[in-house]
């Protein structure tokens, strides 16, 4: 397991850095046909907090993120940003504006193949936010240097590894200066040896105080990253904990115990 | 030793009347101008019509979509010669009279539009939904997404089909001789009828078409490489 190599020494795992609610979902419902994927999800994310959502495949984790960012129409409930309803009943702002305040990185590689690395990261700040090109370039240089890919600025995505693509996708989302970042199983499509380089970037961003909601199957990463952890199952929040270590070592619900049991074999192999 | 003398030493070429070829080359150059003129405008309007049809199908615009689908089937399912006859000989019965040049351009556009539509549509459909979603997440609107993300990627996929259609339409333009337009094919048939120098005339015809089409093929290959983002 590569995520065992994560440097968690700087991570403050004591408590969430509470300084106001940035993102909130109230009674969020999403159905696909007759299948209710999310059934009344209440989620609160505070500024600077890293919330990790885990759960079995098909439990609605990705759908939750897609609803938050506005890629899915809600069938009930609301999404609020800084107390303002941005999606669902009584939404006061357009979804396009919401998307600029919430950054998202997908599971599959989503860089634009017709743009260079710089083209990818600068496109939206220039064309959507209409920001000054010099300032955008300076920010792009700073962020690309931070992830060690400034020398790749003029190449096209097809020449990059999966890990490099995902790191650049993270930078592209950060370039919009979002209030919240959503990460949807961003290492699921990566070779194991590339997982670490991507997760390390996320951990560093969390250490830097970036507010984020992370969906992942990497349990060690989840434990290292989370200020709060949420177990989702069949569209419901089954267990929520502000003490990730306790969640993993002593879960409170039977469902959480069953879910985590599947990872015990993995852990026991690591400890051998 | 000139080229004609060298060619005269090769079997088949040795039997040709090189003076006839030299004498009639200007006729073919002039006819090539006619072929190029109608082909150029036919291709330009085919691309425009194809783009409009592809957008109608992609956006699933009611009624317009059904009309477009019917047009594609009729356009692809009938020979260009018949289409030209209908335009040039049939429409005057309804009071619509167009010159042979305009009829040829409209005929090529009617045929080419459906082929261009399918090539462009294949390109648009090749762009994955994740690209649209990524653009949406970055706050890009529909037009920005099409302009900066989807169309450039669609061109990459469509280009081989579009280039093939361009070559197809130029070759297919030979049919316009059927409505008395003095293009390459018309001049070739005229010369054969007058002189019976079939081999020389067809050689001139083949060479002229090759001189027109080979550069287009090469330019097409260069453009395909230019837009092939996957190989960069």
Contacts between the chains, C-beta under 8 A, distances in Angstrom:
chain1	res1	chain2	res2	distance
A	69	B	137	5.7
A	70	B	136	7.6
A	71	B	133	5.8
A	71	B	136	6.5
A	71	B	137	7.1
A	96	B	139	5.4
A	96	B	141	6.5
A	97	B	139	7.3
A	99	B	136	6.3
A	99	B	137	5.4
A	99	B	138	7.0
A	99	B	139	4.6
A	100	B	138	7.7
A	100	B	139	4.0
A	102	B	137	7.8
A	103	B	137	7.4
A	104	B	137	4.7
A	106	B	130	6.3
A	106	B	133	7.3
A	106	B	134	7.0
A	108	B	130	5.6
A	110	B	130	4.9
A	110	B	131	7.0
A	110	B	133	7.4
A	110	B	134	4.2
A	111	B	134	7.9
A	112	B	131	6.7
A	112	B	134	7.2
A	112	B	135	7.9
A	112	B	148	7.7
A	112	B	149	5.5
A	112	B	153	7.7
A	113	B	153	6.5
A	113	B	229	4.4
A	113	B	230	6.5
A	114	B	149	7.2
A	114	B	152	4.2
A	114	B	153	5.2
A	114	B	156	7.1
A	114	B	229	5.0
A	115	B	148	7.9
A	123	B	138	7.4
A	123	B	148	6.2
A	124	B	138	3.8
A	124	B	139	6.2
A	124	B	140	6.4
A	127	B	140	7.1
A	127	B	144	5.9
A	127	B	148	6.7
A	128	B	138	6.3
A	128	B	139	4.4
A	128	B	140	5.7
A	128	B	144	7.1
A	129	B	139	7.5
A	155	B	232	7.5
A	156	B	229	5.7
A	156	B	232	4.0
A	158	B	229	6.4
A	158	B	230	5.1
A	158	B	231	6.8
A	158	B	232	5.7
A	159	B	232	6.6
A	172	B	138	7.4
A	173	B	137	7.6
A	173	B	138	7.8
A	176	B	138	6.5
A	176	B	139	7.1
